[in-house]
Amino acid sequence: MTKGILVCAETADGKITATTRELLHAGRDLADAAGSALAALVTGKNPQEAAAEAITLGADTVYTVDAPSFVESTPDYYASLLVMTCRKTEPAVVIFGQTDLGRDVAPLLAARSGGVACMDCVRVAIDTQTRALLQTRPVYGGNAMAVWSSGEEVLRVVALRPRSYAAAEPDATRQGEIVALDPPDSDESPRMELLETRKEDIQGVKIEDARIVVSGGGGIGGPDGFKLLEELARVAGGASGAVAATRVPCDEGWVSHGIEVGQTGTIITPDLYIAVGISGAVQHMVGCADSKVIVAINRDPDAHIFQEADFGIVGDYRQAVPALTGAIKSIKGA
Amino acid sequence: MNIVVCVKQILDPNLPPAKFKVDSKARQIIPPEGIPLVMNPYDAQAVEMALRLKEKNGGKITAVSLGGPEAVSAVKYALSLGADEGVALSDEAFFGSDSLAVAHILGRAIRKIGAYDLVLCGRQAADWDEGLTGPLLAEELGIPVVNLVRDIENVGGDWRFTRVISGGEQVFAVFLPALATITNEAPQTRLPTGWGIISANRKQIPVWNGGDIDVDPTRIGSAAAVRKLTALTAPERKRNCEMISKETVAEAAGTLARRLGETGAFL
């Protein structure tokens, strides 16, 4: 029996997250190519329901561990949990999302299992002859794409960037096995303790769920300009319109870090991305490059953003954005 | 408190994309001529964190950099910002090391530096963008790691690390010694002072090789790397921009709205 693929699943409100559904898609493809089985690890309080969901999404076996969720726990505890799971289930490949959990645990799991990690990948494939795992990932901020090959002699641990794969579609007829594992022993002398988890109150739709995103860069010049962007997002997108930003407005404190798009922020793929006062640095573009339509509004005709956009207007956003808002309003009203 | 900061000199990540050239055959980035390397911006924020901690709690900051001759420049830059000491790690045998090997080399160097309370790294290097070295170094040293740390403070003798998570943040009480990878949400970096630059330039930076720090030769270099780079290519540019230029911005906006309407984007 060939060693299988293990997806480290994440849940929110007892349901498999969108990112995990993408991992299950990637994992199913890998398992089919390798002629092996796909397993998923589901943790949290009462993981049964999410385990059943993971089977409909492509898992052959689901291991459940009744344990605190990742945000209620410590990276150390989750690293122990994953090491234990891999010891018991001996996968060939473990797939994480490039999420808080994946970023913390994937490197530690690799280090403690004598394995090799590859982070923030956008594609994974099996070389069917050598059985090496081929991992594609953007490097140099997105200025180059690298393919790394990791041989089957060690455990391969990979973290997949959200939105790199389509989400697996549920198939209620799929059959699978659910195996409960005991949680790891709690650490007698913990090295860290979680004191507090604070979640920001997000008003309206999250940027990753919005269909239309109006995004501002350093060219906006301050917090006030973002009001014009909000108006455009509301008129163009209604309840599924959102405002986002590049890193500069976040670092400057004009807007919250929670709405940053890019390598150090969120990766989004809306139907329409309107980039206002954004120069188009690669580190930003990796966060929005797969949007269906990209519009650029910038004063500088040589701004790189125009090479990444479908439509461009050269001009002052203070005039262009309200004009666009008005024009869309009249088209929608017609 | 004794703080070790790991720093790396890289190609300026803010270079315009047109300056980046990929040699797919050699699987290398061709650095543009005449443009100096810079300290990885996330590492610079780790130095800033160290300086702030030292200002509050006292202690000593040691900067460590692994690389070719440029490693000395990274250390000097850290000194010019206010680090107290520094060491460069250079050896031909280090060439081709993967993240595990780099963690091993840094770990050996840190053991030689001596007692430490905190090790700080940037959240990732803005060249390979992987974020592996910090956590792997913590494992090598056998100390806990907290990633994407934005603030570290001493509250009644307890060390609290505040780190950024998706849509919020977490606060951990951490027993030192520990490692933190510093996120871009941490305070921005100060600029070096004139005096800082002068005194950093006067300092002789020790350069340690593998033998100096007793690395395990079977764990370093390209021979030890399990993961191999098999391709490096320039990304595809997928779009052709339709520039909408009219007499007035208002007219252009009207045309754009119509064109977007045709794509069905906001209907």
Interface residues (C-beta under 8 A of the other chain):
Chain A: V71 T74 P75 D76 T99 D100 R103 D104 P107 L108 A110 A111 R112 V116 A117 C118 M119 D120 L134 R137 P138 V139 Y140 G141 G142 N143 A144 M145 A146 V147 W148 S149 S150 G151 E153 V154 R191 M192 E193 L194 L195 E196 T197 R198 K199 E200 I202 K206 I212 A236 G237 R247 C250 D251 H257 G258 Q263 T264 T266 D271 L272 A281 V282 Q283 A289 K292 V293 I294 V295 A296 H304 F306 Q307 E308 A309 D310 F311 G312 I313 V314 G315 D316 Q319 A320 A323 L324 G326 A327 I328 S330 I331 K332
Chain B: L11 P13 N14 P16 P17 A18 F20 V22 I29 D98 S99 L100 A103 R123 A126 D127 W128 D129 E130 G131 L132 P135 L136 E139 E140 I143 P144 V145 V146 N147 L148 R160 F161 V164 I165 S166 G167 G168 E169 Q170 V171 F172 A173 V174 F175 A178 T183 N184 E185 Q188 V226 R227 K228 L229 T230 A231 L232 T233 A234 P235 R237 K238 R239 N240 C241 E242 M243 I244 S245 V249 A250 A252 A253 G254 L256 A257 R258 R259 L260 G261 T263 A265 F266 L267
